[in-house]
Amino acid sequence: MLRAAVTFGRLLRRAGLAAGPDRMVEFVRALEELDPDRREDVYWAGRVTLCSRREDLELYDRAFRAFWERKEGRALKRSKTRMSFSLADDSVQPPKKTVERNESGEEMVRLRYSPVDILRKKDFALYTSEEHAELNKLLGDLKLSGALRRSRRLEPAPRGRHDPRRTLRGAMRTGGEPMRHRYRKARSRPRRVVMLCDISGSMASYSRVLLRFMHAGVISGERLEAFVLGTRLTRITRELATKNPDRALSEASEAVRDWSGGTRIGDTMKEFVDRWGQRGMARGSVVVILSDGWDRGDVEVLAEQMMRLHRLAYKVIWVNPLKAAPGYRPLARGMAAALPHVDVFLSGHNFESLEELAWAIAGAASEREGGAR
């Protein structure tokens, strides 16, 4: 049964479900508490532990019927089961099950699935419309949270600063004798995240995906502020607060007047630092700039404003999709002027790089990398 459970988990991962090792452990533990000979117990044990989204239920049901049952619904002899998979590298195909017979006459279940692994490494500029729809589901699972910082508020802890009030309260239950001492420590809370996305014409292949990435962070409930950079600075946090991604991007596009035009990064950064950054939004925050670095303005202004921003922020992250190109060097004047004041330099051209960005925002890459990367 353990071998069958592991094989079933491998099937779900190939079909596109996030059935990782932690979920498989919970699935096996659930089977130990239930009767693995009963179809209902196996079904619900997997559905509760292996599915995390409503979109996963239909795919899980198909994979469950394909693996544990015959087409007519009778119990399947697992020793005679044969499975194979066909993978389309150039497009995303919806899950589909067909039943065929092999040379020995046994039924063979053939399952086509969405190539999530290929989407993770594929450049956003090469995506089709179907792949963009699949990407929206993946972006919805990303969690954006700033690096932790110590708060002035205290919370109970097993060790740390002595808490006399809670100690005395506990002593009232033991006749005034403090049998157990209580402690407290400073509470940790995530830092604010500020994201500024370049929407100029040179970023047209990536700006929509990056805005969807920003939308996922805004609706997650974390402290995140969203801006767009063009010939002017526009705050779109309120527009992205709608949970429907298509409606949120539509409202954001209506609020922006200079979509797919030129960009003056230095001037817009000056407006951000003067109007928002120095007033508290950037102080101690994680600031993420998503731009290719092509600036039509004065690069000296950009260098000065990046230096001011670097002094205010806890960490400055620059995401440039062009960095993924072979042999890339930051030769653009704007990128070369800003890079000395950047802590982490990432690409952001595919889903894997966005996962790396999420780790960097959370503080996993806190070391200063600057121009080294």
N, C-alpha and C positions, 0 to 999 in steps of 0.2 A: 504493500500500500504506500509506503514511503517513496518507493521508486516511481510509482504511478503519480503521486502528488508532485514530485519534482518534475516529471515529464510534462504534466499538465501546466505547471508554472512556466516552463520553458515555452510551451505553446502560446500561453497568454502574452508573454513578453514579445514573441515574434508577431503576434497579432496586434500589438500596439499598447497593451495595458502595462502599467508601471508595477508589475508584480516582482518587486525586488526581493533580496534575501530576507529582509526583516518581515515582510508580509508573508513570505512562504513559511517562515518559522511560526508565525501566528496561525497560519492555515493548518500546519501539521499539529500544533497544540490543540486546535479546535477539533480536529479529527480524533485525537486521543480521548477527548472528553465525550465524544458522540459515538454513534454506531456507524462505522465506515461501510457496513453492508447495506445501509438504507440510503436510497437515492436522495431523499429529502435532506438528510443530515449532511451528506457530502456537498449537495448544492448550496445550502445555506451557509455552511462553514466557509466555502470559497467566496460566496457573494459578500458576506460580511467582512471578511479579512482581505480580500484581493481587489475589491472595487471601491474606489474613492469618489467617483464622479457619476452623475446620472448618465452621461454619455457612455460609460463603461458597461452598463447593464446589458444592452442589446448585444454587444460584442461578446460579453461573458457568456450569455445564454447560448449564442451560436457555438462558441468554443466548447462549452460544456456538453452540448448535444453531440458535437462532432467527436469528442474524446470519450465520453462515458456511455453513450447510447448509440443504437442503430437508428437509421432513418425512420423506422416504424415506431421507435420508442422503446423497444425491448432492450434488456441489458446487453451490453457488448462484452464479448470475450476479449479481454485486454491482450492476451497472449497472441491473438491473431490480428491485432490492429496494425494497420499500415498507414502512415501519414506522410505526406510530402507537401512542399510549399513552393509556390511560384512567385517570384519577386519581380516587380516592374521597377526598373531603376529610374525611369524618366518621368514618372507621374505617380500620383497617389491614387490607388484603386480602393474602392470601398470593400469592406470585408464581404466575401462571398464564398459559399460552401457548395461544392459539387461532389457527387458520389460516383466513382468509377470502379471498374473491376480490373485487377491486375491479371498477369498471365496465369496464375493458379486459380482464378475465379473468385478470389476474396475481394470484399469491398475495400476500396481505398478512398479515404477522405482527402480531398485536395482543397486547401484553404488559401485564398489570396488575402493579403493583409496590407495595411498602410506601412510603407517603409519609413518608420519613424527615425531609425538610425541614420538613414540617408538624409532626411530633412535636417537632422541635427548638425550635419557637416556641410550642407549645401549652402552656397552663397545666396543671400536674399535677393540679389539682383537677377538670379536665374530662376526664381520661383514662378510657377504657374498660378492661375487663380485658384485651382483646387488645392494646391499646396499652401497657399496663403490661408485658406479656410482651415486646413489642418494645423497650421502654425498657430492660429488663434487659440486652439485648445491647449497647445503646449505652453503658450505664454500665460494662459490663465492659471497654470499650476505653479508658476514662479512666485516666490515670496521675496519681497524686497523689504529689508529692514536695516536701518543704519547701525553702525558699530555702537556697542554699549558704552554708556558713560555713567559714572556714579552720580546719584541724586542726593540732595540734602535730606530727603525723607529716609527714615529708618524702617526696617522690617525685621520680624523675628528670624533668628538664625541659630544653628547649633553651637556656634562659637563666635566670638567677636567682642563687642562692647557690652559690659554688664548692664542688664535691664532691671533696676531695683523695683520698679512698679510691678512688673509681672512676677518677679520673684516673691514679693510680699503677698501678692494675691494667691500664689500657689501655696505659700506658707500658711494661709488661713485655713486650708483644708487639712493640714497636719498639725493642728494645735499650736501654731505659731513657729514651728521649726522649719526653716528653709531646707527641705530635703533635696530640692533640685534648684539650681541656679539657672536663670533665664538670661539670654543674650540677644543682641540685635546688631544689625550691620546696615551699612548704607545700601539703599535700593538702587538697582541698575535699571536704566531705561534706554531705549534706542535713541540715537541721535537723529536729528532732522536730516532728511535727504532732499537736496535741491537739484533738479535736473533741467538742463537747458539744451534744447534740441535745435540744430540748424535745419531750416526748411528751405534752403536755397535750391536753385535748379541743379547744382552739382550733387546734391544729396537726395534727389528725387527717388532713386532706386532703393533707398534705405529709410527715408524719413517716416514713411507710413508705418513700417514695422517698429521703428524705435518709438514712435508715438503710441503704438499699441503696447509696447513694453512699459512706457510711462503710465498708461492707463491702468495696467495691471497693478502697478504700485500704488496708484491713487485709490483705487477701490478696495485695496487690501486692508485699509484702515490704519496704515502706518502714517507717520508724520512725513509727508512727501509733498513738495511744491513743484509744479511743472511750468516751464516757460518755453517759448519758441523764439529763435533768433533769425532775423532776416535783415531788412533795412531798418527795422525797429524791434523793440522788445515787447512781447505780449505774454501776459500771464493767463494760462489756460487750466489752472487747477480746478476751478468750478465747472468748466465744460467737461472735463474728463471724469468728474465724479459720478456720472451716469454709468450704471452697470452694463448696459448694452454697449458693446464696443463700437458697432457701426454708428449708433446714434451719438456716442461720445465723440468719435472722430469727425462726424458731420458737424456737430456743434462747435468743435474746436476750429475746423476749417472756416466756418462762418465768422468766427471771432478774429481770425487772422486776415489782414488785408494785403499782405505782401508774400503770399504763398508762391513758392517756386520762382522767386525773383532773385535779386542779388543779395549779398550779405555784407554787413559791416560789423564784424565781430567785436572789434575794439570799441566802437561807439555803443553798441548794445550792452557790452560788458560794463562799460562805464555807467550806463543808465541803471543797470542792475545793482552794482556796488553802491552807487549814490542813493538810490531810492529804496532798495530792499536790503542789501548786504550789510551796510553799516548800521542799519536800524535793528538788527538782531537776527534776520533770517539766515545769514551765512555764518554767524559767529558759532564756532564749535560744530558746524554741520559738515556733512559729506556732500560736496558739490561735484556733480557729474556733468561734463560738457560733451555733447554728441555732435561732432562736426568733423569735416574733412580738412579744416584749417585754411581753406581758400578765402582770403579776406580782401575786399576791394578798398578798404579804408587804410588808415595809417597804421602800420605795424608797430610803431613806437607807442601808440596809444594802447594797443592790445597788450604789449609787454608790460606797460605800467599798470594796467588794470588787472592783469593776471598776478602781478606781484602783490597788489593790494588784496586781491581775493585770497591768495595763498596765506597771507598773514591773518586773515579773518577765519578761514575755514579750518576744520580739523584735518580734512584730506581733500585734495583736488584730483579728480579722475577725468582723463580725456579719452574719449572713445572715437576712433577714426577708422571707418571701414576700409580705407585705402591701405592701412597697415598690413592687411592680409596678403597683399599682392607680392609676388616673389621679387626680391631685391628692392623692396620699398625703402626709401630714405626720406626723412622729413625735410625736403628741400623747399617746400612752399614757405613763403616768407612769414605768413601768419602762424603756421605750425612751428617753424623754427623759433619764432619769437616767444611763443607760449610754452614750449616744451620745458625750458629750465624751471618753470614754476609749477610743474605737474608732478604729482606723487606716483600715480599709476597710469600707464599708457597701454590701452587695449585696442582691439580691432572692432568688435561688434558687428562683424559681417555675416555671422551665422548664429544658430541657436546655442551652440556650444560656447561661443564667445560671450553671449548674453548671460549664460550660467556663470561663467568666470567673472563677469561684471557684477552679478548678484553677490558672489562670494567676496569680491573686493569691497563692495558697499557695506557688507556685514562686518568687515574688519579682518577677513582672512588674509588679505594681502596688504598689511599695514606698513610694510617697509617702503622706503622711498626708492622708486625705480627710475623716475625721471627719464632722461634720454637713453638709458641703457636698454629700454624695451621699446 
